[in-house]
Structure formats: structure tokens, C-alpha cells
């Protein structure tokens, strides 16, 4: 585990404007303070994808104020679980970390209709992850 008592998860995609933002938002929303959540991109965009903002708003989660962040070695080192989403080999690998690679379509350039199924897939994966790393009732 990281230096805190709670598990820490880092979501990584290329632009940190779609998949990783949705995953981080769902985990933050569902876990509250049970999990420390980070997201980053290997080549961050200037802003979160507007279709992602709209799709998340439909389920009551506001990501409009989020800003894509650059992936750093420090973020990986500080995380217990690193989940990549199409960033290839750009994510540094450190011993003792749990790495997962989620194969998900890229919402870049897609409308809300195309983003919804990606959003729903991510939500289901987040619910399963949360049950593994910080089950309900665990402080």
C-alpha cells in the first residue's frame, strides 16, 4: 500500500481527457474517501472531451472543472494500482505495483451517443475494482 492507509489508484490514458477522467470520476464518486484517486495522460489534451463532460453529467457526475494532467513517475510511484487505457508502453513500471490494462474504445472525437457505452463499461469496471480494493464497510 501507499503511505496512506487507503489504497491509491492511478488511471492513465494518452490525453487524460476521456477514459481516465471518467474512471477517476466514477471511483471518486463511488468510493468517497476510501480510495485515493489520480489520473494522468502521456500526452495530455488541453481540456476534457466535451462529450465526456456531457455523458458524465447524465449520470450526475460533474467533470467540467477537471483538467488533463501529465503522467509523472511520482504519480506512478505513489499509486498501489495503475490502470492503463491505451497508453501503450509510456507508463513507467515499478515493482510492487498492480497493473491493469483496460481495453476500451477511445472517446476522442466521438459524440455523446458513442461515449455512453464507454462510460457504462468504465462504471462497471470501477464497481468491480472497488469491491476488490476497498469493499463497502472498510474504513
MDTraj code that builds the backbone (N, CA, C; nanometers):
import mdtraj as md
import numpy as np

residues = "UNK UNK UNK UNK UNK UNK UNK UNK UNK UNK UNK UNK UNK UNK UNK UNK UNK UNK UNK UNK UNK UNK UNK UNK UNK UNK UNK UNK UNK UNK UNK UNK UNK UNK UNK UNK UNK UNK UNK UNK UNK UNK UNK UNK UNK UNK UNK UNK UNK UNK UNK UNK UNK UNK UNK UNK UNK UNK UNK UNK UNK UNK UNK UNK UNK UNK UNK UNK UNK UNK UNK UNK UNK UNK UNK UNK UNK UNK UNK UNK UNK UNK UNK UNK UNK UNK UNK UNK UNK UNK UNK UNK UNK UNK UNK UNK UNK UNK UNK UNK UNK UNK UNK UNK UNK UNK UNK UNK UNK UNK UNK UNK UNK UNK UNK UNK UNK UNK UNK UNK UNK UNK UNK UNK UNK UNK UNK UNK UNK UNK UNK UNK UNK UNK UNK UNK UNK UNK UNK".split()
xyz = np.array([
    [0.0819, -0.1184, 0.0000],
    [0.0000, 0.0000, 0.0000],
    [0.0870, 0.1257, 0.0000],
    [0.0274, 0.2363, -0.0373],
    [0.0986, 0.3634, -0.0385],
    [0.1175, 0.4122, 0.1048],
    [0.1669, 0.5338, 0.1200],
    [0.1966, 0.5862, 0.2523],
    [0.0709, 0.6202, 0.3323],
    [-0.0441, 0.6041, 0.2751],
    [-0.1687, 0.6251, 0.3482],
    [-0.2318, 0.4897, 0.3749],
    [-0.3305, 0.4877, 0.4635],
    [-0.3970, 0.3625, 0.4967],
    [-0.4924, 0.3184, 0.3876],
    [-0.5281, 0.4077, 0.3002],
    [-0.6240, 0.3735, 0.1952],
    [-0.5505, 0.3435, 0.0639],
    [-0.6087, 0.2563, -0.0186],
    [-0.5450, 0.2254, -0.1467],
    [-0.5455, 0.3463, -0.2400],
    [-0.4499, 0.3481, -0.3297],
    [-0.4353, 0.4577, -0.4245],
    [-0.4371, 0.4022, -0.5663],
    [-0.5173, 0.4652, -0.6525],
    [-0.5332, 0.4187, -0.7905],
    [-0.4993, 0.5330, -0.8855],
    [-0.4226, 0.5002, -0.9887],
    [-0.3880, 0.5944, -1.0946],
    [-0.4450, 0.5423, -1.2257],
    [-0.5224, 0.6261, -1.2944],
    [-0.5769, 0.5931, -1.4254],
    [-0.4965, 0.6688, -1.5301],
    [-0.4502, 0.5975, -1.6331],
    [-0.3662, 0.6588, -1.7353],
    [-0.4202, 0.6286, -1.8743],
    [-0.4382, 0.7348, -1.9538],
    [-0.4638, 0.7194, -2.0970],
    [-0.3796, 0.8239, -2.1688],
    [-0.3876, 0.8308, -2.2970],
    [-0.2987, 0.9199, -2.3720],
    [-0.3250, 1.0662, -2.3394],
    [-0.4489, 1.1103, -2.3564],
    [-0.4783, 1.2531, -2.3447],
    [-0.5344, 1.2958, -2.2092],
    [-0.5685, 1.1997, -2.1219],
    [-0.6289, 1.2292, -1.9921],
    [-0.7491, 1.3218, -2.0107],
    [-0.8238, 1.2974, -2.1170],
    [-0.9387, 1.3823, -2.1496],
    [-1.0676, 1.3024, -2.1624],
    [-1.0593, 1.1704, -2.1508],
    [-1.1773, 1.0880, -2.1721],
    [-1.1855, 0.9718, -2.0745],
    [-1.1295, 0.8580, -2.1162],
    [-1.1414, 0.7348, -2.0378],
    [-1.0888, 0.7491, -1.8952],
    [-0.9674, 0.8011, -1.8807],
    [-0.9094, 0.8115, -1.7462],
    [-0.9847, 0.9121, -1.6602],
    [-1.0376, 1.0174, -1.7214],
    [-1.1171, 1.1142, -1.6455],
    [-1.2479, 1.0507, -1.5976],
    [-1.3132, 0.9741, -1.6846],
    [-1.4373, 0.9080, -1.6445],
    [-1.4108, 0.8080, -1.5331],
    [-1.3044, 0.7295, -1.5465],
    [-1.2720, 0.6289, -1.4453],
    [-1.2418, 0.6942, -1.3111],
    [-1.1615, 0.7998, -1.3125],
    [-1.1275, 0.8694, -1.1881],
    [-1.2521, 0.9291, -1.1237],
    [-1.3387, 0.9863, -1.2046],
    [-1.4608, 1.0478, -1.1520],
    [-1.5530, 0.9423, -1.0913],
    [-1.5693, 0.8287, -1.1585],
    [-1.6540, 0.7229, -1.1039],
    [-1.5966, 0.6693, -0.9732],
    [-1.4650, 0.6464, -0.9687],
    [-1.4065, 0.5920, -0.8465],
    [-1.4185, 0.6923, -0.7315],
    [-1.3946, 0.8181, -0.7591],
    [-1.4092, 0.9215, -0.6563],
    [-1.5536, 0.9267, -0.6068],
    [-1.6473, 0.9232, -0.6992],
    [-1.7899, 0.9305, -0.6665],
    [-1.8345, 0.8092, -0.5842],
    [-1.7920, 0.6900, -0.6248],
    [-1.8382, 0.5677, -0.5608],
    [-1.7626, 0.5336, -0.4322],
    [-1.6357, 0.5690, -0.4253],
    [-1.5536, 0.5308, -0.3097],
    [-1.5478, 0.6376, -0.2022],
    [-1.5765, 0.7610, -0.2385],
    [-1.5615, 0.8675, -0.1403],
    [-1.4171, 0.8766, -0.0961],
    [-1.3952, 0.8785, 0.0351],
    [-1.2585, 0.8912, 0.0841],
    [-1.1911, 0.7569, 0.1120],
    [-1.2534, 0.6468, 0.0681],
    [-1.1930, 0.5139, 0.0898],
    [-1.0752, 0.4868, -0.0017],
    [-1.0657, 0.5609, -0.1130],
    [-0.9602, 0.5385, -0.2113],
    [-0.9031, 0.6733, -0.2543],
    [-0.7708, 0.6785, -0.2683],
    [-0.7076, 0.7980, -0.3243],
    [-0.7035, 0.7791, -0.4760],
    [-0.7498, 0.8793, -0.5502],
    [-0.7666, 0.8664, -0.6948],
    [-0.6822, 0.9698, -0.7676],
    [-0.6109, 0.9230, -0.8726],
    [-0.5338, 1.0116, -0.9599],
    [-0.5633, 0.9720, -1.1044],
    [-0.5444, 1.0676, -1.1947],
    [-0.5481, 1.0354, -1.3369],
    [-0.4443, 1.1205, -1.4070],
    [-0.3960, 1.0703, -1.5197],
    [-0.2924, 1.1422, -1.5941],
    [-0.2889, 1.0899, -1.7370],
    [-0.2171, 1.1625, -1.8215],
    [-0.2029, 1.1219, -1.9605],
    [-0.0593, 1.1338, -2.0060],
    [-0.0223, 1.0484, -2.1002],
    [0.1141, 1.0534, -2.1539],
    [0.1337, 1.1735, -2.2446],
    [0.0255, 1.2228, -2.3050],
    [0.0286, 1.3444, -2.3880],
    [-0.1024, 1.4188, -2.3631],
    [-0.1139, 1.4869, -2.2479],
    [-0.2419, 1.5458, -2.2084],
    [-0.2983, 1.6461, -2.3088],
    [-0.4303, 1.6409, -2.3227],
    [-0.5020, 1.7375, -2.4069],
    [-0.5126, 1.8700, -2.3316],
    [-0.5697, 1.9689, -2.3983],
    [-0.5894, 2.0993, -2.3352],
    [-0.7098, 2.1012, -2.2421],
    [-0.8080, 2.0136, -2.2700],
    [-0.9309, 2.0128, -2.1912],
    [-0.9944, 1.8740, -2.1967],
    [-1.0840, 1.8484, -2.1030],
    [-1.1592, 1.7233, -2.1040],
    [-1.2560, 1.7264, -2.2224],
    [-1.2695, 1.6142, -2.2887],
    [-1.3581, 1.5974, -2.4036],
    [-1.5004, 1.6426, -2.3664],
    [-1.5589, 1.7371, -2.4418],
    [-1.6944, 1.7863, -2.4097],
    [-1.8003, 1.6764, -2.4107],
    [-1.7843, 1.5748, -2.4951],
    [-1.8801, 1.4637, -2.4970],
    [-1.8697, 1.3819, -2.3689],
    [-1.7490, 1.3724, -2.3134],
    [-1.7289, 1.3031, -2.1862],
    [-1.7952, 1.3835, -2.0740],
    [-1.7773, 1.5144, -2.0746],
    [-1.8410, 1.6012, -1.9745],
    [-1.9926, 1.5818, -1.9796],
    [-2.0487, 1.5821, -2.0991],
    [-2.1937, 1.5671, -2.1153],
    [-2.2412, 1.4293, -2.0706],
    [-2.1691, 1.3246, -2.1093],
    [-2.2088, 1.1881, -2.0741],
    [-2.2023, 1.1660, -1.9228],
    [-2.1016, 1.2216, -1.8580],
    [-2.0907, 1.2072, -1.7127],
    [-2.1988, 1.2885, -1.6416],
    [-2.2332, 1.4046, -1.6960],
    [-2.3397, 1.4862, -1.6369],
    [-2.4719, 1.4100, -1.6380],
    [-2.4928, 1.3274, -1.7409],
    [-2.6158, 1.2479, -1.7492],
    [-2.6327, 1.1533, -1.6311],
    [-2.5203, 1.1117, -1.5706],
    [-2.5272, 1.0216, -1.4555],
    [-2.4983, 1.0962, -1.3245],
    [-2.5039, 1.2284, -1.3303],
    [-2.4923, 1.3092, -1.2100],
    [-2.3510, 1.3357, -1.1608],
    [-2.2508, 1.3184, -1.2479],
    [-2.1125, 1.3431, -1.2086],
    [-2.0567, 1.4566, -1.2935],
    [-2.0119, 1.5623, -1.2276],
    [-1.9611, 1.6811, -1.2963],
    [-1.8091, 1.6744, -1.3098],
    [-1.7620, 1.6632, -1.4332],
    [-1.6173, 1.6643, -1.4586],
    [-1.5769, 1.7894, -1.5367],
    [-1.6663, 1.8869, -1.5431],
    [-1.6402, 2.0063, -1.6239],
    [-1.5219, 2.0890, -1.5742],
    [-1.4895, 2.0800, -1.4465],
    [-1.3777, 2.1576, -1.3922],
    [-1.2458, 2.0810, -1.3950],
    [-1.2488, 1.9550, -1.4375],
    [-1.1260, 1.8753, -1.4412],
    [-1.0331, 1.9248, -1.5516],
    [-0.9041, 1.9079, -1.5289],
    [-0.8021, 1.9499, -1.6255],
    [-0.7101, 1.8315, -1.6513],
    [-0.6830, 1.7978, -1.7778],
    [-0.5887, 1.6898, -1.8065],
    [-0.4516, 1.7181, -1.7444],
    [-0.3916, 1.6132, -1.6889],
    [-0.2629, 1.6240, -1.6210],
    [-0.1608, 1.5323, -1.6867],
    [-0.0346, 1.5731, -1.6801],
    [0.0724, 1.4941, -1.7397],
    [0.1107, 1.3797, -1.6456],
    [0.1387, 1.2653, -1.7041],
    [0.1826, 1.1484, -1.6299],
    [0.3234, 1.1720, -1.5768],
    [0.3423, 1.1494, -1.4465],
    [0.4747, 1.1639, -1.3861],
    [0.5159, 1.0329, -1.3202],
    [0.6441, 1.0142, -1.3069],
    [0.6972, 0.8976, -1.2369],
    [0.6476, 0.8985, -1.0922],
    [0.6410, 1.0180, -1.0330],
    [0.5959, 1.0300, -0.8946],
    [0.4527, 0.9804, -0.8765],
    [0.3661, 1.0094, -0.9725],
    [0.2268, 0.9639, -0.9628],
    [0.2202, 0.8116, -0.9652],
    [0.3020, 0.7506, -1.0490],
    [0.3040, 0.6033, -1.0554],
    [0.3595, 0.5471, -0.9252],
    [0.4690, 0.6044, -0.8768],
    [0.5309, 0.5555, -0.7535],
    [0.4361, 0.5666, -0.6345],
    [0.3517, 0.6684, -0.6317],
    [0.2613, 0.6929, -0.5190],
    [0.1332, 0.6110, -0.5267],
    [0.1165, 0.5299, -0.6304],
    [-0.0077, 0.4554, -0.6510],
    [0.0117, 0.3069, -0.6259],
    [-0.0911, 0.2439, -0.5697],
    [-0.0895, 0.0995, -0.5478],
    [-0.1333, 0.0245, -0.6728],
    [-0.2321, 0.0805, -0.7419],
    [-0.2878, 0.0201, -0.8623],
    [-0.2756, 0.1220, -0.9754],
    [-0.2209, 0.0780, -1.0888],
    [-0.2081, 0.1631, -1.2068],
    [-0.2902, 0.0986, -1.3182],
    [-0.3893, 0.1711, -1.3673],
    [-0.4763, 0.1181, -1.4722],
    [-0.4532, 0.1987, -1.5985],
    [-0.4033, 0.1315, -1.7007],
    [-0.3770, 0.1968, -1.8282],
    [-0.4928, 0.1706, -1.9234],
    [-0.5151, 0.2671, -2.0117],
    [-0.6245, 0.2599, -2.1081],
    [-0.5729, 0.3096, -2.2417],
    [-0.4958, 0.2281, -2.3080],
    [-0.4489, 0.2640, -2.4405],
    [-0.3285, 0.3554, -2.4434],
    [-0.2463, 0.3558, -2.3380],
    [-0.1284, 0.4433, -2.3422],
    [-0.0031, 0.3679, -2.3836],
    [-0.0173, 0.2420, -2.4179],
    [0.0972, 0.1660, -2.4670],
    [0.2055, 0.1507, -2.3632],
    [0.3291, 0.1689, -2.4049],
    [0.4443, 0.1480, -2.3169],
    [0.4912, 0.2753, -2.2485],
    [0.4121, 0.3826, -2.2534],
    [0.4578, 0.5087, -2.1971],
    [0.4479, 0.5132, -2.0455],
    [0.3801, 0.4181, -1.9840],
    [0.3645, 0.4185, -1.8398],
    [0.4836, 0.3488, -1.7744],
    [0.5544, 0.4178, -1.6849],
    [0.6666, 0.3526, -1.6177],
    [0.6183, 0.2382, -1.5293],
    [0.6987, 0.1340, -1.5210],
    [0.6628, 0.0159, -1.4439],
    [0.7562, 0.0054, -1.3233],
    [0.6966, -0.0086, -1.2058],
    [0.7730, -0.0230, -1.0826],
    [0.7317, -0.1506, -1.0126],
    [0.8262, -0.2210, -0.9499],
    [0.7926, -0.3418, -0.8756],
    [0.6954, -0.3101, -0.7618],
    [0.6108, -0.4061, -0.7298],
    [0.5203, -0.3920, -0.6174],
    [0.3902, -0.3202, -0.6493],
    [0.3746, -0.2765, -0.7730],
    [0.2502, -0.2112, -0.8146],
    [0.1629, -0.3136, -0.8852],
    [0.0344, -0.2953, -0.8764],
    [-0.0590, -0.3789, -0.9518],
    [-0.0948, -0.3027, -1.0784],
    [-0.0708, -0.3643, -1.1929],
    [-0.1004, -0.3008, -1.3218],
    [-0.2145, -0.3736, -1.3902],
    [-0.3092, -0.2960, -1.4401],
    [-0.4193, -0.3488, -1.5193],
    [-0.4251, -0.2686, -1.6483],
    [-0.4570, -0.3343, -1.7576],
    [-0.4745, -0.2635, -1.8842],
    [-0.6176, -0.2872, -1.9305],
    [-0.6952, -0.1802, -1.9298],
    [-0.8345, -0.1892, -1.9727],
    [-0.8429, -0.1502, -2.1186],
    [-0.8850, -0.2454, -2.2017],
    [-0.9041, -0.2207, -2.3443],
    [-1.0410, -0.1560, -2.3637],
    [-1.0395, -0.0266, -2.3902],
    [-1.1626, 0.0495, -2.4084],
    [-1.1518, 0.1364, -2.5323],
    [-1.2605, 0.1549, -2.6058],
    [-1.2565, 0.2458, -2.7209],
    [-1.2217, 0.3875, -2.6755],
    [-1.1538, 0.4607, -2.7608],
    [-1.1161, 0.5990, -2.7307],
    [-1.2334, 0.6908, -2.7648],
    [-1.2810, 0.7704, -2.6674],
    [-1.3929, 0.8602, -2.6956],
    [-1.3542, 0.9869, -2.7719],
    [-1.2263, 1.0051, -2.7998],
    [-1.1810, 1.1265, -2.8698],
    [-1.2548, 1.1412, -3.0022],
    [-1.3100, 1.2594, -3.0247],
    [-1.3786, 1.2884, -3.1499],
    [-1.5164, 1.2252, -3.1624],
    [-1.5635, 1.1603, -3.0571],
    [-1.6930, 1.0930, -3.0601],
    [-1.8004, 1.1808, -2.9959],
    [-1.9230, 1.1606, -3.0377],
    [-2.0359, 1.2304, -2.9770],
    [-2.0814, 1.1586, -2.8507],
    [-2.1752, 1.2190, -2.7809],
    [-2.2256, 1.1626, -2.6557],
    [-2.2819, 1.0223, -2.6766],
    [-2.3502, 1.0001, -2.7882],
    [-2.4075, 0.8668, -2.8164],
    [-2.3003, 0.7585, -2.8135],
    [-2.1833, 0.7867, -2.8684],
    [-2.0739, 0.6891, -2.8712],
    [-2.0031, 0.6787, -2.7367],
    [-2.0063, 0.7862, -2.6577],
    [-1.9367, 0.7876, -2.5284],
    [-2.0154, 0.7112, -2.4221],
    [-2.1478, 0.7105, -2.4315],
    [-2.2305, 0.6448, -2.3284],
    [-2.1919, 0.4994, -2.3025],
    [-2.1771, 0.4151, -2.4056],
    [-2.1409, 0.2759, -2.3758],
    [-2.0011, 0.2634, -2.3141],
    [-1.9094, 0.3521, -2.3508],
    [-1.7756, 0.3520, -2.2905],
    [-1.7885, 0.3897, -2.1429],
    [-1.8655, 0.4936, -2.1164],
    [-1.8910, 0.5377, -1.9786],
    [-1.9488, 0.4238, -1.8954],
    [-2.0487, 0.3549, -1.9497],
    [-2.1154, 0.2486, -1.8752],
    [-2.0211, 0.1310, -1.8502],
    [-1.9362, 0.0995, -1.9467],
    [-1.8364, -0.0067, -1.9309],
    [-1.7386, 0.0318, -1.8194],
    [-1.6930, 0.1560, -1.8208],
    [-1.5996, 0.2034, -1.7183],
    [-1.6650, 0.1966, -1.5806],
    [-1.7902, 0.2393, -1.5703],
    [-1.8583, 0.2347, -1.4403],
    [-1.8614, 0.0922, -1.3855],
    [-1.8927, -0.0047, -1.4696],
    [-1.8984, -0.1440, -1.4246],
    [-1.7599, -0.1915, -1.3789],
    [-1.6571, -0.1574, -1.4546],
    [-1.5201, -0.1963, -1.4169],
    [-1.4799, -0.1319, -1.2840],
    [-1.5203, -0.0067, -1.2645],
    [-1.4875, 0.0645, -1.1401],
    [-1.5575, -0.0026, -1.0222],
    [-1.6823, -0.0404, -1.0388],
    [-1.7556, -0.1072, -0.9305],
    [-1.6865, -0.2384, -0.8913],
    [-1.6397, -0.3136, -0.9912],
    [-1.5691, -0.4390, -0.9642],
    [-1.4349, -0.4119, -0.8959],
    [-1.3617, -0.3125, -0.9434],
    [-1.2331, -0.2764, -0.8833],
    [-1.2521, -0.2338, -0.7380],
    [-1.3509, -0.1527, -0.7135],
    [-1.3762, -0.1026, -0.5791],
    [-1.4060, -0.2170, -0.4827],
    [-1.4796, -0.3146, -0.5290],
    [-1.5103, -0.4307, -0.4453],
    [-1.3827, -0.5073, -0.4089],
    [-1.2848, -0.5067, -0.4985],
    [-1.1575, -0.5755, -0.4738],
    [-1.0659, -0.4991, -0.3799],
    [-1.0557, -0.3691, -0.3989],
    [-0.9538, -0.2926, -0.3256],
    [-1.0056, -0.2227, -0.1996],
    [-1.1338, -0.1923, -0.1939],
    [-1.1897, -0.1210, -0.0781],
    [-1.3375, -0.1519, -0.0643],
    [-1.3703, -0.2736, -0.0242],
    [-1.5111, -0.3111, -0.0136],
    [-1.5880, -0.2203, 0.0803],
    [-1.7169, -0.2104, 0.0545],
    [-1.8061, -0.1303, 0.1405],
    [-1.7905, -0.1738, 0.2848],
    [-1.7924, -0.0772, 0.3742],
    [-1.7781, -0.1093, 0.5165],
    [-1.6337, -0.1040, 0.5636],
    [-1.5398, -0.1010, 0.4695],
    [-1.3978, -0.0893, 0.5055],
    [-1.3669, 0.0584, 0.5223],
    [-1.3066, 0.0934, 0.6312],
    [-1.2772, 0.2354, 0.6578],
    [-1.1642, 0.2865, 0.5746],
])
top = md.Topology()
chain = top.add_chain()
for i, resn in enumerate(residues, 1):
    res = top.add_residue(resn, chain, resSeq=i)
    for name in ("N", "CA", "C"):
        top.add_atom(name, md.element.get_by_symbol(name[0]), res)
traj = md.Trajectory(xyz[None], top)
